[in-house]
Amino acid sequence: MSPKTSGGGSYSPTRRPATFTIEEMQAIAELNTKQANDFFALFDRSSIKWVIYAAGTAAVLDIVHTVFLAARFIFRFDHF
């Protein structure tokens, strides 16, 4: 069943979706650049980079451990 409309009015958007003016695109690009610069400045001057490095190392070790367990299960290395 199709929905019924009341009043006979129709919706018409003011402009096509996802169309921006050059000024809007420049403002978005400037905002993105500012946010990226703020992030890298925070990353450089704080100890958060060591937390990110530790998380990356832990993720790599977790992947290696998972691969080791899968190989042990597949090849039945029971003597480890």
C-alpha positions in Angstrom: 0.0 0.0 0.0 1.3 3.4 -0.8 1.2 6.2 1.8 -1.5 8.8 1.4 -0.6 12.5 1.5 -2.9 15.0 3.0 -3.3 18.5 1.7 -1.9 17.9 -1.8 1.4 19.7 -1.0 4.7 18.4 -2.3 8.2 18.8 -1.0 10.8 20.5 -3.1 14.3 21.0 -1.7 15.9 24.4 -2.0 18.9 23.0 -3.8 20.2 19.7 -5.0 21.6 17.5 -2.3 25.4 17.4 -2.0 26.0 20.5 -4.1 28.2 23.2 -2.5 29.4 26.5 -3.6 33.1 27.2 -4.0 33.1 29.3 -0.8 31.5 26.4 1.2 34.0 23.9 -0.2 36.9 26.3 0.8 35.5 26.7 4.3 35.2 22.9 4.6 38.8 22.4 3.4 40.1 25.1 5.8 38.2 23.4 8.7 39.6 20.0 7.8 43.1 21.4 7.6 42.8 23.2 10.9 41.5 20.1 12.6 44.3 18.0 11.2 46.9 20.5 12.3 45.4 20.6 15.8 45.5 16.8 16.0 49.1 16.6 14.9 50.1 19.4 17.3 48.4 17.5 20.2 50.1 14.3 19.1 53.6 16.0 19.0 53.4 17.8 22.3 51.8 15.2 24.6 52.4 11.7 25.7 49.4 10.4 23.8 51.7 9.2 21.0 53.1 6.6 23.4 49.6 5.3 24.2 48.9 5.1 20.4 52.3 3.3 19.9 51.5 0.9 22.7 48.0 0.2 21.3 49.5 -0.5 17.9 52.1 -2.9 19.4 49.4 -4.7 21.4 47.3 -5.1 18.2 50.2 -6.6 16.3 51.0 -9.0 19.2 47.3 -10.0 19.3 47.3 -10.8 15.6 50.5 -12.8 15.9 49.0 -14.7 18.9 45.8 -15.4 17.0 47.8 -16.7 13.9 49.8 -18.9 16.3 46.7 -20.4 17.9 45.1 -21.0 14.5 48.3 -22.7 13.2 48.5 -24.8 16.4 44.8 -25.8 16.0 45.2 -26.6 12.2 48.4 -28.6 12.5 47.7 -30.1 15.9 51.0 -29.0 17.6 50.1 -30.5 21.0 53.7 -30.5 22.2 53.8 -26.7 22.7 
